Amino acid sequence: MIHLNVEPMKVRPFVLTALMLLAPVGVPASEHPSPPIVNPVGESSPPASARLDPSAFSDVAIPAGRVDAAVSQLDAMAEAALATTGVPGMAIGVVHRDRVVYLKGFGRRSLDGEAPVDAATVFQLASLSKPVAATVVAAAVDRAGVDEDGAGRAAVAWDDPIVRHLPDFALQDPAITPRVTIADLFAHRSGLPDHAGDLLEDIGYGRAEILSRLRFYPLAPFRASDAYTNFGLTAAAEAVARAAGTAWEDLSQDLVYGPLGMAATSSRFADFVAASNRAIAHIRRDGVWMVTPEVRRPDAQTPAGGVSSSVTDMAQWMRLVLAEGALDGKPVIGSEALSRIYSPNLLSAPLHGPSSRPSFYGLGLGVSVDSAGRVRWSHSGAFLLGGATTLAMLPSESLGILILTNGQPVGAPEGIAASFLELVETGEIRHDWPALYGSAMAGLYAWHTQFGEAPLAPAPARPLDSYVGRYANKLYGTAVVEATDAGLVLRLGPSPTVLALSHFDGDAFTFRPVGENALGISGAVFAFADDHAASLQIEYLDEEGLGTFSR
């Protein structure tokens, strides 16, 4: 299932968790991973760890050679996707039976140049950072306390309360704060609202400040609902890094990128920018693709969306996950710690009827059962400012596909992944997956505002000095309204971000927000006491009713 969470004023960049009809589901991992057992009538049977589990089998056989046949069609699928959607560049990697069987780039790194995408081109992963981050935590859990000298490393476990390692962490409910664990935040089940903190990032706040403000968000029932929160997951990653006595970016390098030989992979935006062979982000405006004028800098939420990597590096990561923590037969992450990431927690999408298959979220990874009765693990990533990525794995077949692109999400990577897996499982493409995903992604760009069409006879504004002043909000900080020769301007955030206000009607003005979540005009409405404005309500910040600033 696709987890879109598209609501008025809630269009989100990382919202693509489990793939629509590609969502994944996990079989318990073995302490001693074994290679797939060759099946004389098919590609493979379940690994030894699941051979005695009836639920691990599918009655839809995959004949010998079917995977190779599907791989042989990837070139044509990729070229068709670029031609149809206009996405500038793409790279694809496939692993099967612990081997990399396909690595290839297509198209251009940038429309401003001719440099081609290849298997070494570095892309921003967006929310594919989450399953990568989950393996970093699994490695930390596995290795906690094992250093001979014990220097710089404290024990950490998936079920550790966040406050054990981040004493200043707090949510709105003081009864919930001490109970929230690392696993809760990786499973998006803390009760924090959907994408809490993202708008703070858009107006310029950094990681530490955003995490400190999570306490101002209202909470849904604890461990009872799924709400995708980048900064909730980031808080959990920060707790793990604090327990290890190092920065998250360094911990990721030490525990995963280094051991797997992922030399092109980093959790720092500066490293992505420094890469000579990197894909440039693109957006589509009025049907025309262009280099994104506003660069997406995801350092504030790097565990959730700030990893950059190539398909060559990520193929090694898929091999590790499919081999239950081993690479080239050597253990890297203990299977017990790793198995938590693909153990289902909560439903990640609503059921649409009694025959609807459920889709779950593990810890940073989507988990479901597909139409052939096979477990699938999957996740997508999306930057509305110019990036779309996806991965899907069939653990019973030790098969995984990864697709990275440098265009805003239009369904291209998901369409290819779905088509590829349908070829593997049925021998034919039975659905127009690119069109289905293209339609689904269109919902990401829906922008709801009360200030779309100006009234024919708007009421006049008051003298501009009536609106000028400083307005305070416990979550978003200070908003400053100033009068200039060109009219009113609104200053938001610590930098601050300067936004021009245009008169709409009476005491209502409009402006165009900036950042990852800005897709159209929003409103700013002043409320008066006597002759001066007493408060300012900013429409696009008013999620959960938190967008009113008092003078």
N, C-alpha and C positions, 0 to 999 in steps of 0.2 A: 504494500500500500504506500501511497505517497502521503507524506505528513506535511500539509501545506499551511494549516493554521491561518488562512487568509481571512481577516476580519477588517471592518472599517478602521482605517488608520493603523493597520498592523501588517503591512507588507514587509517581509523579512528576508534577509540575504542568506541565512544559514538554515532556512526552514526545511530543507530537503533531507529528511532523515532516511527512513527506509524507502526504497524505490517502489513506485506503484507497480504492483503485481510482481515485484522482484524482491520484496522484503524477505529477510533471512530467518533461519531458526537453527539453534545449535543442538548437537548431540554431546552428552557429557564427555569430557576429554579423558584420555587414559594417562596414567602416570608414566607409561612407557610407550610413546607413540610408535606405530608400525606403519610401513608403507602400504598402500592399497593392495588388496589381494586380487590378482588377475582372475577375471571371470571368463570362462571359455565362450560364453554367449554374449558378452558385453565388454564395455571398457573396463569396468571395475566393480567390485562389490564394496560394501562399507569397510572402513579400516578395522583392524583387529579389535580396537577398543569398543566397537559397536556391533560386532558380528552376532552376539547373542541377544541383541535388543531388537525385537520385532519391529519397533517403530522406526528403525534406521533404514528400512528397505523401501524401495519404490518398485511398483509393478510395471512401470514404464521403462523398458530396457533401453540402454544406450549401446548400440552395436559397436563392435570394434571399428575404428576408423572414423567414427562420427565426429569426434572432437577435431581431428585433423581436417575433415571436410568443412566444418564450420569456420575454422581458422582460415582456410583458403578463401573464404568469402569476405574477410574483414577489409581487405584493400578496397573492394568495390563498395562496401557499406560506408566506409569512411569517406571516400571520394564523393559518394552520392549525398552524404550528410552535409559536407562542406558546400557542395554545389546548391543544394536545396535551401539550406538555412543562411548561407553567407558567412558562417562562423569562419574566421581567418585561419585558425590552426588547431591541430589536434594531434595527440599522441596516444597510442594504444599498447598495452602490454597484456599478455596472457601467460599464465603458468598452469601446468598440468603435470600431475604425478611428480611433484617436486622438481620440475624442470621448467625453465623459461622457454616457451615454444613460439613466442611472437613478441617482437618489439619493433615499433615503426612510428615515424612521424609523418604528418600530412600538412600541407598548406604552409602558411607563413607565420613567423613569429610576430610580425607587425605589418600592418597595411602601409606603414611609412617606409618600408624597406623590402628587400627581396630575400632576406635570409630565411632558409627553410626550417621548419620544425623537424627535429630528429629525435631519436630515442633518448638523447642526453639533454634535450631542452628542459629547462627548469620552469615549472608552472607554480602558481599559487594554488594550494590544495583546497582553500576555503574549509568547509566542514568535514572534508576527509581528514582534517587534522584531528578530529575527535577519536576515531578508532586508532590512529597512530598514538595519540596521547594515552589512550587506554592501555596500549602495550607498554608504554613507558611506566605507567603506574604498576602494571602487573610485574614488570621487571624489578621495580623498587620493592614491591611487596615480597617477591621471591628472594631478593638479596638482602632484605632488611636484617641487620644484625650479624651478617656473615663475615664482615671484614675482620681479619685477624687482629688488627689493632683497635678496631671499633671506632676509629677516628672519623668524625664528621657524619656519622650515620646513626640515626635512631630508628628503632623498630617502627614500621608502619604497616597497616593492614587495610584492606578494602573497607572493613566495617569500623575503622577508627572514627570517632566523632571529629569533625573539623576543628572544634575548639581545642582539641588536644594538641594540635600543631599550630593553629592560628588562634591564639587566645582572644584576639580582638574581633573575631568573626561574630556577627550577630544577624538574626532575622527579626522580623517585627514581633513575633511571639516569643517571649523569653522562655516559655516551656518547651518550645521546639528547638531553639538554638542549640542546646547541649546534646540533642539527640541526632541531629543531621550528620550523616556520615559521608565519607569520600564516595562510597558506592551510591548513596542517595543522589548526590549531585551529578555523578556521571550517568545516572539513569533518568535525570530530569524529573524526579519525584519528590522534590523538597517542598512543593507548594508555592514556590516563587512563580510569578506570572510569566506568561510566554515572552521570551526574549527580554526579560528584565535586565536593564543596564545598557542595552544597545544604543538607545537614544542619547545616553550620557556620553558614550564613546563618540557619537556623531558630532556632538558640540564641543569635543576636545578634551574630555577628562581622560586621565590615564588609569592604568589597571588598579593601583592601590586605592585611589579615590573612589572608583566605581565600586569596588568590593566593599568599601566602608559604607556605601550608601544603599546596599542591598537591604539593610534593616528598615528602610522606609517603605518597602513594597508590601501591600496586603498579601496574605497567604491563603491559598486554597488548602483543603484538608491534606495533611501530611501523608505521604506515601499512598495516596488514593487517586491521583490523577497525573497525567503526563503533560508537562508544559516545557517546551524546548527553551533552555536558558544557557546561552553561551557563557555568561559570567558566573553562573552557578557552577558549571563544569570547571571554569577557570579557577574559582576559589578552591575547589577540590585539588586541582593540580598544584596550586600554590601551597596547600597544606602538605602535600607529598614532598615538594621541593624543600620546604622548611624543615621537614623531618630529616631530609638528607643533608641539610646544611649547605645547600647550594642553590643557584638560580635554576628555574625550570628549564630554560634554554640549554644550560650546561648539562643538566640531568638527562635530558632527551638525547644529547650527543653522547654522553658517557654510557648510557644503558641500552640504547637502541641504534642510533645512527652509526656510531663507531663500530660496535660489534658486528653489524650487518654489512659493513662496507658501503654505507650510503653517503658517499663523499659529497654528493651534490645537494644533500638535504639539510635544512636548517629550520630552526624555530625563530629566527630573527629576520625581520624585514630587510635590514641593512645587508644581510648576506644575499638575499634574493636580488636586491638592486645591484649588488656588486658582481653577480654572475654574468659573464659575457654572453652565454647562450641561454637567454631567458625569453619567455613568452610575454608579450606586452598585452595588457588588458584592453578589450574593445567593448563598446556598447553600440546598440542599434537605435538610431533616432530617425523617425519618419521613414522607416524602411531602408535607411542607409547606415552601413557599418562604419565606425570611426574609432580611432584611438581614444580611450577614455580620458577626458580632460582632467578629471579628479582622481588622483591615484588612491587606491585602497591600501591603507597602512594598518594592518591588523595586530600590531604588537600588543595592544591592550588586552586582547583576548587570544593570545597566540596559542594556548593549548586547545582552544575550541576552533580556531580558524586561521592561525598564522603560520602553518608549516608550508614550506616550498620544497618541491622535489621533482624528480624526473620519473618517467615510467620505468626506466632501468633500475633506479633505486627502489621504487615502490614494488616492483616485481619481487625483489628480495624480501620485502616486508610481507607480501602475500604468501610467499613460500614459508616464511616463519610461522604465520598464523595457521595456515593449512596443515603444517606439520606439527601442530600442537606445541610450538615453542622451540623447535629444533631447526637448525640450518646446516645443510650438508651432513646430517646425521649427528651433529653436535648440539647438546642442549644450550640454549641461550636464555630462555625464560621457562621456569617450571610450569608444567601443564596445569597444576592445580590453581596457581595464581592467574594464569592466562584464561582458564576456562570460564572465569567469572564474566569476561567481557561478552561472551556469546550465550550466557544464561538468561532467558527471558525474565523481565521484571514486570512491566506494566504494558497494557495495550497502548500502541502508539498511534492507532487510528480507529475510529468508531466502526463497529460492524454495521453492515447495510442490510442485514436480513439473516434468517436462520442458516442459510447456506454460505454466508460470507466467511472466508477464511480469516482468522485473526492474524494481526501483525504486531510484533512486540519490539521493545527496545531493550537491549542488554545494557552494557556499560560502554557507551560510546559507539555502539554498533547495532544496526537493525537486525532483527531476528524473526524469521517466519518460515512457513511451509509453502512451497509453490504448487502449481496445478498438477505436477507429476508426483507429488507426495515427497519431494526432497526438501531437506533443510536448505535454506538460503541465508547467507549473511550479506548485508548490503548497507550502503550509505551513499548519499550524494552530498555535494557541496555546491554552493552558489554565491557568487558575488554579483549583486545587481550592477556593480560598477565594472564588471567585465571578467567573469570567470565561471566555468561550470565543469564539475568533475563528478565521476561516479565510479563505484566498484561493486562487484557482485561475485560471490563465491559459493560453490557447491562443495561443502566439506566432504560429503560422501564420495565425490569423484575426484577430490584433491584438485579442483579446477577453480580458477579465478580469472576475472577480466577487470582491467582498470583502464579508464579513459579520462584524459585530461584535455581541457580546451581553454582557449584564451578569448572566448566570447561570453557575453552575458547569457544566463540560462534561457535556452529556447527548446530544450528537450533533446538536443543532438546526442550527448553521451548516453543518456538513459535509453534512447531509442535503439542505439547500436547494441548496448549491453543486453537489452531484452530480446532483440532479434537474434543475437549470437546464442544466448542460452536456449531460446526456442529451437534454433537449428540443432543444437546439441541434443536436446531431449526429444524432439519429434522428427527431426530430419527436414523440416520445412519451416518457413516463416508464415504463420497463419494469421497474424494480425499486423496492421499498419502501426507498429510501435512508434516510429518517429512522429506520426501525426497525433497519436494519442498523447504522447508526452508533450508535444508542442502545444496542444490545447491545455493540458494541465499547467504548464509553465506560464501560460498567458495570465493565469490568476495572480501570479506574483506581482504583476504590474498594475493591478486594479488600485485606483487611488480614490478614496472616498473623502469628500469635503463638503461642508455646508456653504462654501464660498466659491462655487464653480461659476455661476452666471451672475454677473452684477445686475442689481435692480435697475429698471429703466429710469426711475426718478429717485436716486439715492438721497437720503437725508444728509445735510451738510455736516462736516466735522466741526468740532469746537476749535478754538484757537490752539495751535500746536503746543504751546506752552502748557496747556491743561494736561497733556499726556506725559510730559517730560518728567523723569524721575527714576529712582532706583526701586526695584521690586524684588522681594525675596521669596524663595521657595526652598523648603528643607531638602528636597531631592535634587533639584536642578541648580540650586545656588542663586546667584543674582542675575537679574535681567535689567539692563539699563536702556532706557528710551531717551534718545537725544533728538533735538531739532537741528537740522542742517539746512543749507541753502536749497538742497534738492528735496527736502521733506524730512519726515521722521525716519530714524533708523533704530533697529533693535540690536542690542549686543548681548550675546548669550555665551556662557561657558567661560572657562578660565583663560582662554587665549586673548581676547574673545572672538567669536564668530560675529561678523557684522552683516545684518540683513536689512535691506531696504523695505520700508513699509509703504504700501499703496492704499489710499483710501478706498473703502468698499461701500460702506453705508453707515451713517451716523458715527458711532464710536467703534465701529468694526473696520479693521484694516487687513490686508492680505500681504503675504510675503512668500518667497520660495525657499524652503529649507535646503540645506546642503547635507552631504554625507550619503552613506550607503542606503539609508531608508527614505531618502527624499525623492519622490516621484512626481510631485506636482505642488500646486498652490495650497497653502494652509492659511488659517485665520488667526488674528490676534484681536481680542475683544476687550475693551476697557470697561470697567464698571465704576461709577462715580459716587462720591459723597461730597456734597456741596459743589465747589467749582473745580475740584481736582480729582483725577483718577485715584481710586482707592485700591484697585486690583486690576490685574491683567491675566486673562485666560488665553493660553497658547494652545491652539487646537491639536496640533500634531504631537504635543507633549502631554496631552490630557488622557492618555491611557490610564486606566484604573482610577480616573478622577484626580490625577496628581499634577495637572498642568496649570493650576492657578497660582499666580505670584501676587503677594500682598505688598503694598507700597511701604 
